[in-house]
Amino acid sequence: MSWLRALKETARSGLTVERRRLDPVIAARAALGLALVVGFSLAVFGPAVAASSAFGAFQAAIATFQRSWRPRPTLAMASGASLAVSTFVGYLVGAHEGLFLALLLLWTFLSGLAWAAGPTAGIIASSNVAIMLVTVTLPTSVATAAGHAAMIFAGGVVQAALVVLLPVRRWGAQRDALADALAAEADYARRLRHDPVAPFDPLPLMTARNAAAVTPGQARRRPSELHGARGLAERIRPVLASLADPAVGVPEEGPARARVRELLAAAAAVLDAAAHAIRHGEPVVLPPPAVAALRTPDTGAILHGPSRRAALRLVALLGDVVETAEPRTETSGPDAETGPVAGGAAGPVAGGEAGAEAGGQADAEAGAVAGGKAGTDAGGQAGTVAGGVRPLPLARSRPTLLRLAPIVVAKARAELRRDSPILRHAIRVSAVTAAGYLLGAVLPFGHGYWAPMASVMVMRPDFSQTYARSVARFGGTLVGVALATAVVQSAHPGTYLSAGLAVLCAFAMYLLMRTGYAAGQVFVAAYVVFLLGMEGVGVTQTVRDRVMLTLIGGLLAMLAYAVYPAWETPRLRGRLADWLASVGRYAAAVTARYADPAGPASPDVREALLNTRAARVAWQEAVERATHEPVRHRGLSHAAVEQADHALAEFGRVAMLMEAHLPERGAPPVPAAAALAESLRRATERGAKEVRERRAPQWDDLRETVDGWSDDPPDHFLLHKGAVLLLQALDEVTTALTDSRRPR
């Protein structure tokens, strides 16, 4: 992509206003906290302290809007405390230009490294540096600086207290994450009706897994319906794929295919009902047609072998999902009550055909499906499904902030290497902030801190966000300052009216911040004008200074990325190689379980699957970033990216099908599977190395193993067929990479 086109795309992206669901109640709560802090500070201490405390409360509220699974009060307190410390230390050295510049460099560099801990930490750290540039100019002595810092921290405390005292939809983010995962499974089931090999994006499942990790305090209060369903959703996905895929045995047309489509439609309806119940904390209301479709006794006469077992397992798992989604009073503490699995709304689903098959027929595997597999949670704990009880699964642990500190330090240290995008971002943002600070000091404008503040706020570790936010910040600042100027010149507000207008602008920003950076910046710019207007700062000077210095700060940020970039495009092959190696280890782990049966709850298979998902998401995010980069690269063409992505997704899908039919613990082993597992592991590891070295990967060892089975295939309905499909997918990877090397 050329630079001109890249600039057009990023500018359009930055100025786009998206349609999002607004949360006026949460925005009003945040604005209320700001109003309380500003009103108290104005009445007791005056405009200068009110401005400092307002920045603290403003930033603490923004922290609570970040996408994080931690308690919102914790985020508000952490933001207020860190900004208070930054302000006080900054004021102590502010009288010495060299010392303050050194502190600014250190603080900014550390804020850049904070992105290693995730976007929430990076955003809070960057915002603290930017706001510190303003707040250090307000105190007039060490004592007043300490008072300002205390009021800034108080702003964070007030916002945290309001979150506790005025809760809005407790556990809402976790509910949405789990409901989105179930809804994604429902959508997958619908697509499988028309496309038996439809792809599935695992991101909703990964998000739900992240949301399921809780601190010890959260674990004692978490609603019961927020644990268990995620693990079941994870296990439903391969069952859905196995039921729909013709490779498992159901013809593409005929009565069996019609029955499969009916089961998939019913599964989608049940999953949607469970998702709705979890999202809103309501009882599950099952659609009668879906229940009737799942309970019909025709499955045993129409489906046979693997497809019949998959259908039975699907019905049993759906029953567990429905039962788990029912709101109950117990929580996930160690002494939590256990609840019946087959009771309540789950009864019509799990108690129908699956129970009849398990109890009435002499099919041992069907009994294991309905009584064992469906009652095993994500952590491997077995439970009784029909008429018994099942303990709630153990909560995934999330460290507290104190225990998180060494983890963050370790992640930051790991980024101290030459090829790290995070390190490059930290160096870029430090250099730009220092340059903006010095430039603002020598230019004939007041408020020179606005240039470095703009740079810190717009800079991100990737190109597209940095450039899009630079354009959005300048455009939003221009509009916001113009609107605020018009209001001030027409209404001439006094101190208290200016404070009220600032709170109103903050409310609008909280309300619209998820619709786009430009929309939020309009009200942020107006907020700052009204806030500084409490001290009688001239509006004309504010307009001129703010617009010009914001433009300079944005241009510095854009120039820095052009001079010292961290392009994702040249690293695409490495990301693809990581995905290839991880999905190869997953397929090898699955295959090895045929030679050494350990049941469906195999920890090594689960760990390999999670690593594969992480590598796939990293690849997809890299492709997304590379799409907008103005790089004439030596990487992969768009066609090669698309073809390689499809091929490895198909490789993972076949491995998932094989996982869906893992033999039970104690089943007869398939010795030939051990050779296939070793061939898969060696071939994909060597192939990943060849991809990184810009060579076409070869799969000779795997091909030799698969060809050797032509005359004497292993005694399993899926193993040989799956091996052939895996090899075909890897051949497609080679084709994609070979075509990308041809001259155009």
C-alpha positions in Angstrom: 0.0 0.0 0.0 1.3 3.5 -0.9 1.8 6.2 1.7 -0.9 8.3 0.1 -3.5 5.5 0.3 -2.4 4.5 3.8 -2.8 8.1 5.0 -6.3 8.2 3.4 -7.3 5.0 5.0 -6.1 5.9 8.5 -7.6 9.3 8.3 -11.0 7.8 7.3 -10.7 5.3 10.1 -9.8 8.0 12.7 -12.7 10.2 11.8 -15.3 7.4 11.6 -18.1 7.4 14.2 -19.4 3.9 14.8 -22.8 2.9 15.9 -22.5 1.4 19.4 -24.8 0.7 22.2 -24.6 3.6 24.6 -24.5 3.3 28.4 -26.0 6.5 29.7 -26.4 5.2 33.3 -22.7 4.3 33.6 -21.7 7.6 31.9 -24.0 9.5 34.4 -22.4 7.7 37.3 -18.9 8.7 36.1 -20.0 12.3 35.6 -21.6 12.3 39.1 -18.3 11.3 40.6 -16.6 14.1 38.7 -19.2 16.6 39.8 -18.9 15.7 43.4 -15.1 16.1 43.4 -15.1 19.4 41.4 -17.9 20.9 43.5 -16.2 20.0 46.8 -12.8 21.2 45.7 -14.2 24.5 44.4 -16.1 25.2 47.6 -13.3 24.3 49.9 -10.0 24.9 48.1 -10.6 27.0 45.0 -10.3 26.7 41.2 -6.6 25.4 41.0 -7.2 22.5 43.3 -10.5 21.8 41.6 -8.8 21.5 38.3 -6.3 19.0 39.7 -8.9 16.9 41.4 -11.1 17.1 38.3 -8.3 15.6 36.2 -7.9 12.8 38.8 -11.6 11.9 38.8 -11.9 12.3 35.0 -9.0 9.9 34.4 -10.1 7.4 37.1 -13.6 7.2 35.4 -12.0 6.6 32.0 -10.0 3.7 33.6 -13.3 2.1 34.6 -14.4 2.1 31.0 -11.4 0.1 29.8 -11.8 -3.5 28.5 -10.6 -5.3 31.6 -11.9 -8.2 33.7 -10.6 -6.7 36.9 -13.0 -5.0 39.3 -13.7 -1.5 38.2 -13.0 0.0 41.6 -9.6 -1.4 41.5 -8.9 0.3 38.1 -10.2 3.6 39.4 -8.0 3.4 42.5 -4.9 2.4 40.6 -5.4 5.2 38.1 -5.9 7.9 40.8 -3.0 6.7 42.8 -0.5 6.5 39.9 -1.6 10.0 38.7 -1.2 11.4 42.2 2.3 10.1 42.5 3.3 11.3 39.0 2.0 14.8 39.8 3.7 15.1 43.1 7.1 13.8 41.9 6.8 15.8 38.7 6.2 19.0 40.7 9.2 18.3 43.0 11.6 18.3 40.0 9.6 20.8 37.9 11.7 23.7 38.9 14.8 22.1 37.4 14.3 21.8 33.6 16.9 19.1 33.2 15.6 17.0 36.0 12.0 17.3 34.9 12.9 16.4 31.3 14.8 13.3 32.6 11.8 12.3 34.7 9.5 12.8 31.7 11.7 10.6 29.6 11.7 7.9 32.3 8.0 8.1 32.9 7.2 8.0 29.2 9.5 5.1 28.5 8.0 3.1 31.3 4.5 3.9 30.0 5.5 2.6 26.6 6.7 -0.6 28.1 3.5 -0.9 30.1 1.8 -2.0 26.8 3.5 -5.3 27.4 1.0 -6.0 30.1 -1.9 -5.3 27.8 -3.9 -2.4 26.4 -5.5 -1.4 29.7 -2.2 -0.9 31.4 -0.8 0.9 28.4 -3.7 3.3 28.1 -3.8 4.1 31.8 0.0 4.7 31.9 0.0 6.9 28.8 -2.9 8.9 30.1 -1.2 9.5 33.4 1.9 10.9 31.7 -0.2 13.2 29.5 -2.3 14.5 32.4 0.8 14.9 34.6 2.0 17.5 32.1 -1.0 19.6 32.9 -1.3 19.0 36.7 2.3 19.8 37.5 1.7 23.4 36.4 -1.1 24.0 38.9 0.5 23.9 42.4 2.7 26.8 43.7 4.5 25.1 46.6 5.5 21.6 47.8 2.6 21.7 50.3 0.1 22.6 47.7 1.6 20.0 45.4 0.9 17.4 48.1 -2.6 18.8 48.5 -3.2 18.5 44.7 -1.9 14.9 44.7 -4.2 14.1 47.6 -7.2 15.5 45.8 -6.2 13.6 42.6 -6.2 10.4 44.6 -9.4 11.4 46.2 -11.0 11.7 42.8 -10.0 8.1 42.1 -11.4 7.0 45.5 -14.7 8.8 44.8 -15.1 7.1 41.4 -14.3 3.7 43.0 -16.8 4.3 45.8 -19.5 5.1 43.3 -18.9 1.9 41.4 -19.5 0.0 44.6 -22.4 2.1 45.9 -24.2 2.5 42.6 -23.6 -0.8 40.8 -24.8 -1.0 37.2 -25.2 -4.5 35.8 -22.7 -6.3 38.0 -20.6 -8.9 36.2 -22.0 -7.4 32.9 -18.7 -7.7 31.0 -18.3 -11.3 32.1 -21.9 -12.1 31.2 -21.5 -10.6 27.8 -18.3 -12.5 27.1 -19.8 -15.9 28.0 -23.1 -15.1 26.2 -21.1 -14.0 23.1 -19.2 -17.4 23.2 -22.5 -19.3 23.3 -24.0 -17.1 20.6 -20.9 -17.7 18.4 -21.5 -21.4 18.8 -25.1 -21.0 17.8 -24.1 -19.0 14.7 -21.6 -21.8 13.9 -24.3 -24.4 14.1 -26.5 -22.5 11.7 -23.7 -22.0 9.2 -22.9 -25.7 9.4 -26.4 -26.5 8.1 -25.5 -25.0 4.8 -21.7 -25.4 4.8 -20.5 -28.6 6.6 -16.9 -27.3 6.7 -17.7 -23.7 7.7 -14.8 -22.0 9.6 -15.1 -20.9 13.2 -13.4 -17.9 14.8 -12.2 -19.0 18.3 -11.9 -15.4 19.5 -15.2 -15.4 21.5 -14.1 -18.6 23.3 -10.8 -17.0 24.1 -12.4 -13.9 25.4 -14.8 -15.9 27.5 -11.8 -17.9 28.9 -10.1 -14.6 29.9 -13.2 -13.3 31.5 -13.5 -16.5 33.5 -10.3 -15.9 35.4 -11.1 -14.1 38.7 -9.4 -12.8 41.7 -10.0 -14.6 45.1 -12.5 -11.8 46.0 -14.4 -12.2 42.8 -14.5 -16.0 43.1 -16.5 -15.6 46.3 -19.1 -13.4 44.7 -19.3 -14.7 41.1 -22.8 -15.8 40.0 -23.1 -19.5 39.6 -24.3 -19.3 36.0 -20.9 -17.7 34.9 -18.9 -20.9 35.4 -19.3 -24.2 33.6 -21.0 -23.1 30.5 -17.8 -21.9 28.9 -16.2 -25.3 29.2 -19.3 -26.9 27.7 -19.2 -24.5 24.8 -15.6 -25.4 24.2 -16.6 -29.1 24.0 -19.7 -28.5 21.9 -17.7 -26.9 19.0 -15.9 -30.1 17.9 -19.1 -32.1 18.4 -21.0 -29.7 16.0 -18.2 -30.0 13.5 -18.1 -33.8 13.7 -21.8 -34.1 13.3 -21.9 -31.9 10.2 -18.7 -33.0 8.4 -19.3 -35.5 5.6 -15.9 -37.0 6.4 -17.3 -38.5 9.5 -19.9 -40.4 7.7 -23.1 -38.4 7.1 -23.8 -38.1 3.3 -24.2 -34.7 1.8 -27.8 -35.4 0.9 -30.5 -37.7 2.1 -32.5 -38.4 5.3 -29.4 -38.5 7.5 -28.3 -35.1 6.3 -31.8 -33.7 6.9 -31.7 -35.0 10.4 -28.3 -33.5 11.0 -29.6 -30.1 9.8 -32.5 -30.4 12.1 -30.3 -31.1 15.1 -28.0 -28.2 14.2 -30.9 -25.8 14.0 -32.2 -27.0 17.3 -28.7 -26.7 18.9 -28.5 -23.1 17.6 -31.8 -22.3 19.2 -30.9 -23.8 22.5 -27.5 -22.1 22.6 -29.2 -18.7 21.8 -31.6 -19.3 24.6 -28.8 -20.0 27.0 -26.8 -17.0 25.8 -29.9 -14.7 26.4 -30.4 -16.1 29.9 -26.8 -15.6 30.9 -26.6 -12.1 29.4 -29.7 -10.9 31.3 -29.5 -13.2 34.4 -32.9 -14.7 33.6 -34.2 -18.3 33.5 -33.7 -20.2 30.3 -36.7 -20.3 28.0 -36.3 -23.1 25.5 -38.1 -22.9 22.1 -40.6 -25.8 22.0 -39.7 -26.8 18.4 -36.0 -27.1 19.3 -36.8 -29.3 22.4 -39.1 -31.5 20.2 -36.3 -31.8 17.6 -33.8 -32.9 20.2 -36.2 -35.4 21.9 -37.4 -37.2 18.8 -36.6 -40.9 18.9 -35.8 -41.0 15.1 -32.1 -40.4 15.5 -31.2 -44.0 16.4 -32.9 -45.2 13.2 -31.5 -42.6 10.9 -27.9 -41.9 12.1 -25.4 -44.7 12.8 -21.9 -45.1 14.1 -19.9 -41.9 14.7 -22.6 -39.5 13.6 -25.1 -41.1 16.0 -22.6 -40.9 18.9 -22.0 -37.2 18.0 -25.7 -36.6 18.0 -26.1 -38.2 21.4 -23.2 -36.3 22.8 -24.6 -33.0 21.5 -28.0 -33.6 23.1 -26.3 -34.3 26.5 -24.0 -31.4 26.3 -26.9 -29.0 25.4 -28.7 -30.3 28.5 -25.7 -29.4 30.6 -25.4 -25.9 29.0 -29.1 -25.2 29.8 -28.8 -26.4 33.4 -25.6 -24.4 33.9 -27.1 -21.3 32.5 -30.0 -21.3 35.0 -29.5 -18.5 37.6 -29.0 -20.0 41.1 -28.2 -18.5 44.4 -24.9 -20.3 45.1 -21.5 -19.0 44.0 -18.2 -20.5 43.2 -16.7 -20.6 46.6 -15.2 -23.8 48.0 -18.3 -24.5 50.0 -20.7 -23.8 47.2 -23.8 -26.0 46.9 -24.1 -28.4 44.1 -27.1 -28.5 41.9 -28.8 -31.2 39.9 -27.8 -31.3 36.3 -30.7 -33.0 34.8 -33.3 -30.9 36.6 -35.1 -27.7 35.7 -34.9 -26.5 32.1 -32.2 -29.0 31.2 -34.6 -31.9 31.7 -36.5 -31.6 28.5 -33.1 -31.6 26.6 -30.8 -34.0 28.4 -33.6 -36.3 29.7 -34.9 -37.2 26.2 -33.2 -39.2 23.6 -29.8 -39.2 25.1 -31.1 -40.7 28.4 -33.2 -43.2 26.6 -30.3 -44.3 24.4 -28.0 -44.6 27.4 -30.4 -46.4 29.7 -32.4 -48.4 27.2 -29.9 -49.8 24.7 -26.9 -52.0 25.2 -24.6 -49.5 23.6 -21.8 -48.9 26.1 -20.4 -45.9 24.2 -23.8 -44.2 24.1 -24.1 -44.6 27.8 -20.6 -43.1 28.3 -21.6 -40.2 26.2 -24.8 -39.4 28.0 -23.5 -40.2 31.5 -19.8 -39.3 31.4 -18.7 -37.0 28.6 -21.5 -34.5 29.0 -20.9 -34.4 32.8 -17.2 -33.6 32.6 -16.5 -30.0 33.0 -13.7 -28.0 31.4 -11.2 -28.9 34.1 -11.7 -32.6 33.8 -14.0 -33.1 36.8 -16.5 -35.8 36.2 -20.1 -35.5 37.2 -23.3 -37.5 37.0 -25.8 -36.1 34.5 -29.0 -38.1 34.9 -30.5 -37.6 38.3 -27.2 -36.8 40.2 -25.2 -33.8 41.2 -22.2 -32.1 39.8 -19.8 -29.9 41.7 -19.2 -26.5 40.2 -15.8 -26.2 38.4 -12.9 -24.6 40.1 -12.4 -20.9 39.2 -9.5 -19.9 37.0 -7.3 -17.7 39.1 -6.3 -14.1 38.3 -3.6 -12.5 40.5 -4.3 -9.4 42.6 -2.6 -6.1 41.7 0.2 -6.7 44.2 0.9 -10.2 42.8 0.6 -8.9 39.3 3.5 -6.4 39.7 6.3 -8.9 39.3 4.5 -10.5 36.3 4.3 -7.1 34.6 7.9 -6.4 35.3 8.9 -9.8 33.8 6.8 -9.1 30.7 8.4 -5.6 30.3 11.9 -7.1 30.7 11.1 -9.7 28.0 10.4 -6.8 25.6 13.9 -5.3 26.0 15.1 -6.8 22.8 16.0 -5.1 19.5 13.1 -6.6 17.5 10.4 -5.9 20.0 7.6 -3.6 18.8 6.9 -2.6 22.4 10.5 -1.5 22.9 10.4 0.5 19.7 7.1 2.2 20.8 8.7 3.1 24.2 11.7 4.6 22.5 9.5 6.5 20.0 7.1 7.9 22.5 9.9 9.0 24.9 11.8 10.8 22.1 8.6 12.5 20.8 7.5 13.6 24.2 10.8 15.1 25.0 10.9 16.9 21.6 7.4 18.1 22.0 8.1 19.4 25.5 11.2 21.3 24.4 9.5 22.6 21.2 6.4 23.8 23.2 8.7 25.7 25.6 10.5 27.7 22.9 7.5 28.4 20.7 5.6 31.7 21.3 2.6 29.9 22.7 1.3 29.4 26.2 0.5 25.9 27.6 3.4 24.3 25.8 2.6 21.0 27.4 -0.2 20.4 24.9 2.2 19.3 22.2 3.7 16.4 24.2 0.4 15.6 25.7 -1.2 15.1 22.3 1.8 12.9 21.2 1.5 10.7 24.2 -2.2 10.2 23.9 -2.2 9.3 20.2 0.9 7.1 20.0 0.3 3.4 19.9 2.6 0.4 19.1 1.2 0.0 15.6 1.0 2.3 12.6 -2.7 2.5 11.8 -3.8 3.4 15.3 -1.1 6.0 15.7 -2.0 7.8 12.5 -5.8 7.4 12.8 -5.7 8.8 16.4 -3.5 11.7 15.3 -6.0 12.8 12.7 -8.9 12.1 15.0 -7.3 14.1 17.9 -6.6 17.1 15.7 -10.1 17.1 14.1 -11.8 16.5 17.4 -9.8 19.2 19.2 -10.6 21.7 16.4 -14.3 21.1 16.7 -14.4 20.9 20.5 -12.4 24.1 21.0 -14.5 25.9 18.5 -17.7 24.9 20.2 -16.4 25.7 23.7 -15.2 29.1 22.4 -18.6 29.9 21.0 -20.2 29.0 24.3 -17.8 31.1 26.4 -18.0 34.1 24.2 -21.8 34.1 24.1 -22.6 33.1 27.7 -19.5 34.4 29.6 -19.8 31.6 32.2 -18.4 32.2 35.7 -16.4 29.7 37.8 -19.2 27.5 38.8 -21.0 27.5 35.4 -17.7 26.6 33.8 -17.3 23.7 36.2 -20.9 22.6 35.3 -20.2 22.8 31.6 -17.0 20.8 32.1 -18.9 18.1 33.9 -21.5 18.1 31.1 -18.8 17.7 28.5 -17.2 14.8 30.5 -20.6 13.1 30.6 -20.9 13.4 26.8 -17.3 12.0 26.4 -18.1 9.0 28.7 -21.3 8.4 26.7 -19.7 8.5 23.3 -16.1 7.3 23.9 -16.8 3.8 22.4 -18.2 5.3 19.2 -14.8 6.5 18.0 -11.8 8.5 19.1 -12.8 11.6 17.2 -16.2 11.9 18.8 -14.7 11.6 22.3 -12.0 14.2 21.5 -14.6 16.8 20.7 -15.9 16.8 24.2 -12.4 16.2 25.8 -11.2 19.4 24.1 -14.3 21.4 25.3 -13.9 19.8 28.8 -10.3 21.2 29.1 -11.4 24.6 27.9 -14.1 24.9 30.5 -12.0 23.4 33.2 -9.1 25.8 32.7 -11.7 28.6 32.3 -12.5 28.2 36.0 -9.1 29.9 36.6 -9.8 32.7 34.1 -7.6 31.6 31.3 -8.2 33.6 28.2 -10.3 31.8 25.6 -8.7 33.3 22.6 -5.3 32.3 23.8 -6.6 28.8 24.7 -8.0 28.3 21.2 -4.8 29.3 19.5 -2.5 27.4 21.7 -4.5 24.2 21.9 -5.1 23.9 18.2 -1.6 24.7 17.1 0.2 22.6 19.7 -2.2 19.7 19.2 -1.3 19.8 15.5 2.4 19.9 16.3 2.1 16.9 18.7 0.2 14.8 16.2 2.6 15.6 13.4 5.6 14.6 15.7 3.9 11.3 16.5 3.3 10.6 12.8 6.8 11.6 11.8 8.3 9.4 14.6 6.6 6.3 13.3 7.7 7.0 9.8 11.3 7.5 10.9 11.5 4.7 13.4 8.8 2.2 12.5 7.9 -1.2 13.8 6.2 -2.7 10.6 4.2 -5.8 11.0 4.4 -6.8 7.3 8.0 -8.2 7.4 7.1 -10.3 10.4 4.1 -12.0 8.8 6.1 -15.1 7.9 7.2 -15.5 11.5 3.6 -15.2 12.7 2.5 -17.8 10.2 5.4 -20.1 11.2 4.3 -19.7 14.9 0.8 -20.7 14.0 2.0 -23.7 11.9 4.2 -25.0 14.6 1.5 -24.7 17.3 -1.3 -26.2 15.2 1.2 -29.0 14.3 1.8 -29.7 18.0 -2.0 -29.7 18.6 -2.6 -32.3 15.8 0.3 -34.4 17.1 -1.0 -34.3 20.6 -4.5 -35.4 19.4 -3.1 -38.2 17.3 -0.9 -39.5 20.1 -4.0 -40.0 22.2 -5.1 -42.7 19.7 -2.0 -44.6 20.5 -2.3 -44.0 24.2 -6.0 -43.5 25.1 -6.5 -41.1 28.0 -10.1 -40.0 27.5 -11.4 -36.7 26.1 -10.1 -34.6 29.0 -6.4 -34.8 28.1 -4.4 -31.9 29.6 -1.7 -32.0 26.9 -4.4 -31.7 24.1 -6.1 -28.9 25.9 -2.8 -26.9 26.4 -1.9 -27.4 22.7 -5.3 -26.2 21.6 -5.0 -23.0 23.7 -1.5 -22.3 22.3 -2.9 -22.8 18.8 -5.7 -20.4 19.4 -3.3 -17.8 20.7 -1.0 -18.2 17.7 -3.9 -17.9 15.3 -5.2 -14.7 16.9 -1.7 -13.3 16.9 -1.5 -14.1 13.1 -4.9 -12.5 12.4 -4.0 -9.4 14.3 -0.7 -9.1 12.5 -2.5 -9.5 9.2 -5.0 -6.8 10.2 -2.2 -4.4 11.1 -0.1 -5.2 8.0 -3.1 -4.5 5.7 -2.9 -0.8 6.4 0.9 -0.4 6.4 2.6 1.6 3.6 5.3 -1.0 3.1 6.6 -2.3 -0.2 7.5 -5.5 1.5 9.3 -8.8 1.0 6.6 -10.6 3.0 3.5 -12.3 1.8 1.0 -11.2 -0.9 -2.6 -10.8 -0.1 -3.5 -13.9 -2.0 -0.8 -15.9 -0.2 -2.1 -14.6 3.2 -5.6 -15.6 2.4 -4.7 -19.1 1.0 -2.3 -19.9 3.9 -4.9 -18.8 6.4 -7.5 -21.0 4.9 -5.2 -24.0 4.7 -4.0 -23.8 8.3 -7.6 -23.2 9.5 -8.6 -26.4 7.6 -5.6 -28.2 9.2 -6.8 -27.2 12.6 -10.4 -28.1 11.8 -9.4 -31.7 10.8 -7.4 -32.0 14.0 -10.5 -30.8 15.9 -12.6 -33.5 14.2 -10.1 -36.1 15.3 -10.2 -34.7 18.9 -14.0 -35.0 18.8 -13.6 -38.8 18.5 -10.7 -39.4 20.9 -11.0 -43.0 22.4 -12.1 -43.3 26.0 -9.6 -44.1 28.7 -8.9 -47.9 28.6 -10.0 -48.3 24.9 -7.8 -50.4 22.7 -4.9 -48.4 21.5 -4.0 -47.8 17.8 -0.2 -48.3 17.6 0.1 -46.8 14.2 -1.1 -43.4 15.5 2.2 -42.9 17.4 4.2 -42.9 14.2 1.7 -40.4 12.7 2.0 -38.1 15.7 5.8 -38.1 15.5 5.7 -37.4 11.8 3.3 -34.5 12.3 5.5 -33.0 15.0 8.7 -33.3 13.0 7.1 -32.1 9.7 5.4 -29.0 11.2 8.4 -28.0 13.2 10.7 -28.3 10.2 8.1 -26.6 8.0 7.8 -23.6 10.4 11.6 -23.2 10.2 11.5 -23.3 6.4 8.7 -20.7 6.4 10.8 -18.3 8.6 13.8 -18.8 6.2 11.6 -17.9 3.2 11.8 -21.4 1.8 8.9 -23.6 0.6 8.1 -26.1 3.3 8.2 -29.8 2.4 6.3 -32.6 4.1 8.2 -35.7 3.0 8.2 -37.5 6.3 4.5 -37.1 6.8 3.8 -38.0 3.2 5.8 -41.2 3.6 3.9 -42.2 6.7 0.5 -41.5 5.1 1.4 -43.3 1.9 2.6 -46.3 3.9 -0.9 -46.7 5.2 -2.4 -47.1 1.7 -2.3 -50.9 1.7 -2.7 -51.5 5.5 -4.6 -48.5 7.1 -5.0 -48.4 10.9 -8.2 -49.9 12.3 -10.0 -46.7 13.0 -12.8 -45.0 10.9 -11.2 -41.5 11.0 -7.5 -41.8 11.6 -6.4 -42.6 8.1 -8.9 -40.2 6.5 -7.8 -37.5 8.9 -4.1 -38.0 8.1 -4.8 -37.6 4.4 -6.8 -34.4 5.0 -4.0 -33.0 7.2 -1.4 -33.6 4.5 -3.6 -32.0 1.9 -4.0 -28.9 4.1 -0.2 -28.7 4.5 0.3 -29.0 0.8 -2.0 -26.0 0.3 0.3 -24.1 2.7 3.2 -24.9 0.4 1.3 -23.9 -2.7 0.3 -20.5 -1.1 3.9 -19.7 -0.1 5.3 -20.9 -3.4 2.9 -18.7 -5.4 3.8 -15.7 -3.3 7.5 -16.0 -4.3 6.8 -15.9 -8.0 7.6 -12.6 -9.8 4.6 -10.5 -10.7 
